[in-house]
Amino acid sequence: MSIYLGIDIGTSGTKTLAIRETGRIVASATFEYPLSSPRPGWSEQNPEDWWQASARSVRKVLRDGKIKPASVAGIGLSGQMHGSVFLDKNHQVIRPALLWNDQRTAAECDEIERRAGGRRKLIQMVANPALTGFTAPKILWLRNNEPRRFDRTRQVLLPKDYVRFRLTGEFATEVSDASGTLLLDVKRRKWSRRLLEQLELDPDLLPAVYESEDVSGTLSKSSAKKLGLPEGVPVVGGGGDQAAGAVGNGIVRRGVISATMGTSGVVFAHSEGIETDPLGRVHTFCHAVRGQWHVMGVVLSAGGSLQWYRNQLGEAAVTAARRKKVDPYELLTAEAAQAPAGSEGLYFLPYLTGERTPHADPHARGAWVGLSLRHGRPHLVRSVIEGATYAMRDCLEIIKGMNIPVREIRVSGGGARSPFWRQMQADIYGNKVVTINAEEGPAYGVALLAAAGTGAYKDVVEACNATIRVVDSTPVHQPTRRQYNRVYPQYGQLYQSLKDDYARIAKLVD
């Protein structure tokens, strides 16, 4: 039986997964690499680290899964979105890549909207406003701040597409990841010549665009040798990590929504047509499903807020967990369960790295509001979990307001592994939440795309229907839902009250 590989180039590491066409996982491997922050708000990585981690993880999967190299029939690629890899005429990396969570480009976002004729006209062209995380502002930042490096630039690639280049020698991307550059005409699924002209950017800087299932190249002789695979294995377009993760969760039809609570949080809805929020609070991108789209809200520090709490304030829980040989998060959520829903008036704003949906504010910062002598550690940790989940609800409410039906919410990530947090999500969202049999995220999704793109299935929808099923359901607890409906509106008001203060604080820090 054929084997399909999914390679996901993440922010903390690269994961490779091998599956059979039945969807059964054969083996997986992950190799980590560093992230650098040379200045506050900057976030960079060395693209060579992605390539080495990809090669190592493929070799380990082949070894651990006792996979015959000749049985590998296709490879799919996923990766962190929006990053920028700049190559010179010799295809060498010019500088470290600027990542999705890099916040240095506020001035370039203003420049893009000005050149486009305003935010609304920009959204009409490319379905999204200019945000600091996107690729286009990074290209302009290079031009404005490192002009000599910009003058040497001949190709700009997204992270997974740099790995594709190393695998195949081809400059290529696909529609879901390209949507996050801010340079794709999302409606027509091709580069926006109009916006490129307004920004005075050469279209030749950008690679060819494919649908996610399409074969974009094949393994070269040198890369095949490095990976331990035969030359000529097809590499499909793949997907940006969010679209790929949605495929891995089976979000390929209308009404099925995913809520992924990882370091960042993502609420993702399939759409059969172009649906845009005129205020640009959520993203409208091409889906990894041929000819379809998706709407996505992004919370920058969802599970990341609880991770921050664990690292900075949860030393007692970490020590106790080590002694009991359990996960520290298990003890933290047990402690949170001791406090009542709503944390007795304590709110946590999870804007530790700024925020994207719904505020698009790089200056926003985390805060506890409402602290009193009555509050203890259970209230503190519960309010952090509630704050992250309120932020996810912000995304969900906007999507509902766009007349996109919400019939089923599939939860995944760290927030889905905890029964306590699953119940909280059901109660705050006001919808039953379910989990599925596949928990491998983007790598699994692009392995399915590889299977579909090389003929094992007629398309990715058929692949998902054949391999993914619901395994557990958490209904809403109505009394708790009513309590959250009572306290949630105040959460949204707190940002509005602090918005101007955030901007003033940012100037003080600068």
Buried (B, 14 or more C-beta within 10 A) or exposed (E): EBBBBBBBBBBEBBBBBBBBBEBEBBBBBBBEBEBEEEEEBBBBBBBEBBBBBBBBBBBBBBEEBEBEBEBBBBBBBBBBBBBBBBBBEEEEBBBBBBBBBBBBBBBBBEBBBEBBEEBBEBBBBBBBBBBBBBBBBBBBBBBBEBEEBBEBBBBBBBBBBBBBBBBBBBBBBBBBBBBBBBBBBBBEBEBBEEBBEBBEBEEEBBBEBBBBBBBBBBBBEEBBEBBBBBEEBBBBBBBBBBBBBBBBBBBBBBEBBBBBBBBBBBBBBBBEEEBBBEEBBBBBBBBBBBEBBBBBBBBBBBBBBBBBBBEEBBEEBBEEBEEEEEBBBBBBBBBBBEBEBBBBBBBBBBBBBBBBBBBBBBBBBBBBBBEEEEBEBBBBBBBBBBBBBBBBBBBBBBBBEBEBEBEBBBBBBBBBBBEBBBBBBBBBBBBEBBBBEBBBBBBBBBBBBBBBBBEBBEBBBBBBBBBBEEEEEBEBBEEBBEBBEEBBEBBBEBBEEBEEEBEEBBEEEE
